[in-house]
Amino acid sequence: MSAFNALKHALLKLKQPEGVFLSLSFSLPSVSLLGWLKAQTHYPQIYLSDKDDQGEVAAIGKAWHTDQAKLPENINKARLYGGMGFSNHATWPDFPHCQFVLPRLEIRRQGRVTKLVCNLYWATSDFASQVNITLALLDSLNPAETLTRQSIHILQRQDTPNKQDWRNLVEQVTDEQFQQHTAKVVLSRRTQLTSSNSVDHYALLHQWQMVNPNCFQFMFSFTPDSHFIGCTPERLYLRSGARLTTESLAGTMPRGISSEEDEKLSHTLLHDHKIKHENQLVLDDILAQLSKVSLDIGLDKVSILKLNQLQHLKQRIHAYLKPDASDHDLLNALHPTPAVGGTPRKSALAFIKQNEPYSRGWYAGAIGVLSQQQSQFAVAIRSALIQHNQITLFAGAGIVKGSNPALEWQELEHKIATPLSLFKLN
């Protein structure tokens, strides 16, 4: 009997248990999680994969959802998936500022172990109806599809801000008077691409993760019309019980064509005065925020994170949390980090709100898994919003004293180079 049939059989025999939440789990043979999601017609659809292929989850349907990063007591053993946007004033259609979902069905893979998980929650409805909804969902499921590479022909490109507007924004931030009260602002750009055909976002994400495997990979589709996907190198935090790991990720260099050039660029990344200054601003802000929720904080040595087209300065931070520190507190303290917002946070975010000519939505937001035992969030950079034949790419650059508008624009180009390499540009 397959896991799906076993679940159906268990639901048909199930008597209402105590409480309002129940999770059922069954072993499952290995399956392509993105291929399985592609075959289904129910929403929301969520996909998350940890760095270095440590684990992944595909989820469909909605047993319950909330607009807060909090677990109610009556489902404190559940895992919610979702996130929050960059700021509550910059939202997208179909993407509330904050949304966490208890899926009706999940496929979880950890190493070589794959499980089918079914969640039932009947606090706001009756138990029998929740069972029937789940049975109907099981009856509508389709077998996993094969993911094949799609040829995406780009017909048009539009950057917001454009090059001249970008220069004006950088010059405002680097102005001597502005620098007296705001040392860093992370400016960003939206690149809108129009394809000749509708984009297969499952296949696109699969291609993307093949070239950047040492990243967090994600897909959020709350409706059939909008899909937020990406491969982000930046962890916001991992919390296991009271132990927390986060990181400072700031400073960017391209990868070299040869190993010698790559090492030379790595050396520059480690020793360039502007980059070190930018990284220190990020680190200082994270440490200041963590001190509010932590009893003890430790630092690893600075290292270099090498990606397919880019390399970054990275410093891991460890903390032991205060007993009353919740994920809600951690997200408020750490998000948005100065690596995507700036520092001081209040004035940097105020500048972005007033001057950035588009809505960031979930770009540079916090996305991940919320649970009582362990929560993990990544920063949603290196990402794309897919809507039919429209692909919107996002990139940002930290602007500090001495930043050059042309060089920072080039950094934006480097940051979208990987997804662009997957398209054919006309």
C-alpha positions in Angstrom: 0.0 0.0 0.0 1.4 3.4 -0.9 1.8 6.1 1.7 -1.0 8.1 0.2 -3.4 5.1 0.3 -2.2 4.3 3.8 -3.1 7.9 4.9 -6.5 7.6 3.2 -7.2 4.3 5.0 -6.1 5.8 8.3 -8.4 8.9 7.9 -11.4 6.7 7.0 -10.9 4.8 10.3 -10.0 7.8 12.4 -12.1 8.7 15.5 -11.9 12.3 16.8 -9.0 12.5 19.2 -8.7 14.9 22.1 -7.5 18.4 21.4 -7.8 20.3 18.1 -4.6 19.3 16.2 -3.4 16.0 14.8 -0.4 15.1 12.6 -0.1 11.8 10.8 3.2 10.5 9.3 4.0 7.7 6.8 7.2 6.6 5.2 7.5 7.4 1.5 9.9 6.3 -1.3 12.2 9.0 -2.7 10.4 11.4 -5.0 11.2 14.7 -6.8 9.6 17.2 -4.5 9.4 20.0 -7.1 8.2 17.5 -9.6 5.5 16.4 -7.2 4.4 20.0 -6.6 4.3 20.8 -10.3 1.8 18.0 -10.8 -0.7 19.3 -8.2 -3.5 21.8 -8.6 -4.1 22.9 -5.0 -2.8 26.0 -3.3 -0.9 27.3 -1.5 2.2 25.5 -2.6 5.4 25.9 -0.7 8.9 24.5 -1.3 12.0 24.9 1.0 15.4 23.3 0.7 18.2 23.7 3.2 21.8 24.5 2.3 23.9 21.7 0.8 20.9 19.4 0.3 20.5 18.7 4.0 16.7 18.5 3.8 13.7 19.8 1.9 9.9 20.0 2.2 7.1 20.4 -0.3 3.7 21.4 1.1 0.2 21.9 -0.4 -3.1 23.0 1.0 -3.9 24.9 4.1 -5.1 23.4 7.4 -4.6 26.8 9.1 -2.8 30.0 8.7 -1.8 33.1 10.7 -0.5 36.6 10.0 1.9 36.4 13.0 5.1 34.6 13.7 3.6 32.8 16.6 2.5 29.2 17.4 -0.7 28.9 19.4 -0.5 26.6 22.4 -3.0 24.1 20.8 -0.7 23.4 17.9 2.7 24.0 19.5 4.0 20.7 18.0 3.3 21.8 14.5 5.6 23.2 11.8 4.5 26.3 10.0 6.0 27.5 6.7 6.0 31.1 5.5 7.6 34.4 6.1 7.3 38.1 6.1 8.1 40.8 3.7 10.8 43.4 3.8 8.6 45.9 5.5 4.9 46.2 6.3 4.4 49.2 4.0 5.8 47.5 0.9 3.6 44.6 0.0 2.7 42.7 -3.2 -0.7 41.4 -4.3 -1.2 37.7 -3.2 1.6 38.2 -0.6 0.4 39.5 2.8 3.2 41.2 4.8 3.3 38.2 7.1 1.9 34.7 6.3 2.6 31.4 8.0 0.8 28.2 6.8 0.1 24.9 8.5 -0.1 22.8 5.3 -2.7 20.1 4.9 -0.1 17.8 3.3 3.7 17.8 3.4 6.4 15.7 1.9 9.6 16.0 4.1 13.0 14.7 3.1 15.9 14.6 5.6 18.9 12.9 4.1 17.7 9.6 2.7 14.5 9.5 4.8 11.3 10.8 3.1 7.9 11.1 4.9 4.4 12.0 4.0 2.8 14.2 6.7 -0.9 15.1 7.1 -2.0 17.9 9.4 -5.5 18.2 10.7 -6.7 21.3 12.7 -10.3 21.7 13.8 -10.3 24.6 16.3 -12.5 26.8 14.0 -14.5 24.0 12.3 -15.6 20.4 13.0 -13.3 17.4 12.9 -15.3 15.5 10.3 -15.2 18.3 7.8 -11.4 18.6 8.1 -11.1 14.8 7.4 -13.4 15.1 4.4 -11.5 18.0 2.9 -8.2 16.1 3.3 -9.8 13.0 1.7 -10.9 15.1 -1.3 -7.4 16.5 -1.6 -5.9 13.0 -1.6 -8.3 11.9 -4.3 -7.2 14.8 -6.5 -3.5 14.2 -6.3 -1.4 13.5 -9.4 1.9 11.6 -9.7 5.1 13.6 -9.8 6.0 15.1 -13.2 9.5 15.2 -14.7 11.2 18.6 -14.6 12.6 19.4 -18.0 14.7 22.5 -18.9 12.6 25.2 -20.4 13.9 27.6 -23.0 13.0 31.1 -21.8 13.4 33.8 -24.5 13.5 37.3 -23.0 11.9 39.9 -25.3 12.2 43.0 -23.1 14.0 44.3 -20.0 13.2 47.3 -17.7 15.2 48.3 -14.7 13.7 50.3 -11.8 15.5 52.6 -10.8 17.2 53.1 -14.2 20.9 53.9 -14.3 20.6 57.7 -13.9 18.1 57.4 -11.0 20.4 54.9 -9.4 23.3 57.3 -9.6 21.1 60.0 -8.0 20.1 57.7 -5.1 23.7 56.6 -4.5 24.9 60.3 -4.5 22.2 61.2 -1.9 23.4 58.4 0.4 27.1 59.2 0.0 26.5 62.9 0.6 28.6 64.1 3.5 25.7 65.5 5.4 23.6 62.3 5.0 26.6 60.2 6.2 26.7 62.1 9.4 23.5 60.4 10.6 23.2 57.3 8.3 26.3 55.3 7.6 24.8 52.7 5.3 21.7 52.3 3.1 21.1 49.1 1.1 19.6 50.4 -2.2 18.0 47.9 -4.5 16.8 47.5 -8.1 13.9 45.6 -9.8 14.6 44.1 -13.2 11.5 43.2 -15.0 11.8 40.7 -17.9 9.1 39.8 -20.4 9.3 36.3 -21.8 7.9 35.1 -25.1 6.1 32.3 -23.3 4.7 31.5 -19.8 7.5 30.6 -17.4 7.6 27.2 -15.8 8.7 28.4 -12.3 9.3 24.8 -11.0 11.8 24.0 -13.8 13.4 27.5 -13.4 14.0 27.0 -9.7 15.3 23.5 -10.4 17.8 24.8 -12.9 18.8 27.6 -10.5 19.4 25.3 -7.6 21.6 23.1 -9.8 24.1 25.9 -10.2 23.9 27.2 -6.6 23.5 24.1 -4.4 25.0 25.7 -1.3 22.1 28.0 -0.8 18.6 28.0 0.7 16.2 27.3 -2.1 12.5 28.4 -1.8 9.2 28.7 -3.6 6.0 30.4 -2.3 2.8 30.2 -4.3 -0.2 31.3 -2.3 -2.3 31.5 -5.5 -1.8 30.0 -9.1 -0.8 33.4 -10.5 2.2 34.6 -8.5 5.3 32.6 -7.5 8.2 33.8 -5.4 11.3 31.7 -5.9 15.0 32.0 -5.2 18.3 30.6 -4.1 19.6 32.7 -1.2 23.0 32.3 0.4 22.1 34.2 3.6 20.7 32.6 6.7 18.8 35.0 9.0 19.0 32.5 11.9 18.7 28.9 13.0 17.3 28.4 16.5 17.4 25.0 18.2 15.9 25.3 21.6 17.7 28.2 23.2 20.7 28.1 20.9 20.9 30.4 18.0 23.1 30.7 15.0 23.1 33.7 12.7 25.6 35.4 10.4 26.9 38.6 9.0 27.0 38.4 5.2 28.2 41.6 3.6 30.8 42.5 0.9 30.7 41.1 -2.6 33.2 40.2 -5.3 32.7 38.3 -8.6 34.3 34.9 -9.0 37.6 34.8 -11.0 37.9 33.1 -14.4 41.0 31.2 -13.2 41.9 30.0 -9.8 44.6 32.6 -9.6 42.2 35.4 -10.3 39.7 33.9 -7.9 42.2 34.0 -5.1 43.2 37.5 -5.9 39.6 38.6 -5.7 39.2 36.7 -2.4 42.2 38.6 -1.0 40.7 41.9 -2.1 37.4 40.9 -0.4 39.2 40.2 2.8 41.3 43.4 2.9 39.5 46.1 1.0 38.9 49.0 3.4 35.3 49.9 2.2 34.2 46.2 2.3 35.6 45.7 5.8 33.8 48.9 6.9 30.5 47.7 5.4 30.9 44.3 7.0 31.7 45.8 10.4 28.5 48.0 10.2 26.4 44.9 9.6 28.2 42.9 12.4 27.9 45.7 15.0 24.1 46.1 14.3 23.5 42.4 14.6 25.4 42.1 17.9 23.5 45.1 19.3 20.2 43.6 18.4 21.1 40.1 19.7 22.2 41.6 23.0 18.6 42.4 23.7 17.5 38.7 23.5 20.6 36.8 24.4 22.6 35.8 27.5 25.8 35.0 25.7 27.2 35.7 22.2 30.3 34.3 20.4 31.9 34.9 17.0 33.6 32.7 14.5 36.5 33.9 12.3 35.6 35.8 9.1 35.4 33.4 6.1 34.5 33.6 2.4 31.4 32.1 1.0 31.9 31.1 -2.7 28.9 30.9 -5.0 28.6 30.2 -8.7 29.2 33.8 -9.8 29.9 35.6 -6.5 31.8 35.5 -3.3 30.9 37.2 0.0 32.5 37.9 3.4 30.8 35.8 6.1 31.1 35.7 9.8 29.0 33.2 11.9 27.6 34.3 15.2 26.4 32.1 18.0 24.1 33.0 20.9 22.4 31.5 23.9 18.9 33.0 24.2 17.1 34.4 27.2 14.4 32.0 28.5 11.6 34.3 27.3 13.0 35.0 23.8 10.5 33.9 21.1 10.8 33.6 17.3 8.5 36.6 17.2 11.1 38.5 19.3 14.0 37.2 17.1 12.4 38.3 13.9 11.7 41.7 15.3 15.2 42.0 16.5 17.1 40.7 13.5 14.9 41.5 10.5 15.6 43.4 8.3 19.3 43.0 8.8 21.7 45.9 7.9 22.8 43.6 5.0 19.5 44.3 3.3 18.3 47.5 5.0 21.2 49.6 6.4 22.3 51.2 9.6 21.2 52.9 11.7 18.1 50.8 10.9 15.4 53.5 11.5 17.0 56.2 9.3 18.1 53.7 6.6 14.6 52.2 6.3 13.0 55.6 6.3 15.2 56.6 3.3 14.3 53.4 1.4 10.6 53.9 2.1 10.7 57.5 0.9 13.0 57.1 -2.1 12.9 53.5 -3.5 10.6 53.6 -6.6 9.0 50.2 -6.3 7.7 47.9 -3.6 10.1 45.2 -2.3 7.3 42.9 -1.1 8.9 39.7 0.0 12.2 40.5 -1.6 14.8 40.8 1.2 12.1 39.4 3.6 12.4 36.6 6.1 11.3 33.1 4.9 11.5 29.7 6.5 10.1 27.3 9.1 8.5 28.1 12.4 8.2 25.5 15.2 8.6 25.2 18.9 11.6 22.9 18.8 13.6 24.4 15.9 13.0 27.4 13.6 15.1 28.4 10.7 14.8 31.5 8.5 16.7 32.7 5.4 16.9 36.2 3.9 15.0 36.2 0.6 17.6 37.7 -1.7 18.8 36.3 -5.0 15.1 35.9 -5.8 12.5 36.3 -8.5 8.8 36.9 -8.7 7.2 34.9 -11.6 3.8 36.0 -13.0 2.8 34.2 -16.2 5.4 35.5 -18.8 6.8 38.2 -16.4 10.0 37.5 -14.5 11.0 40.1 -11.9 14.6 39.8 -10.5 15.8 41.8 -7.5 19.3 42.8 -6.4 20.7 45.2 -3.8 24.0 46.9 -2.9 25.2 48.4 0.4 25.9 52.0 -0.1 28.5 53.6 2.3 30.9 56.5 2.3 33.0 56.3 -0.9 30.6 54.1 -2.8 30.8 54.5 -6.6 27.4 54.5 -8.5 28.9 52.8 -11.5 30.6 50.1 -9.5 27.5 49.5 -7.4 25.4 49.1 -10.5 27.9 46.5 -11.7 27.5 44.7 -8.5 23.7 44.5 -9.1 24.5 43.0 -12.5 26.7 40.4 -10.9 23.9 39.5 -8.4 21.4 38.7 -11.2 23.9 37.0 -13.4 23.1 33.5 -12.4 19.3 33.6 -13.2 20.0 35.6 -16.3 22.4 32.9 -17.5 19.4 30.5 -17.5 17.5 32.7 -20.1 18.0 33.5 -23.8 18.2 37.3 -24.2 17.0 38.6 -27.6 
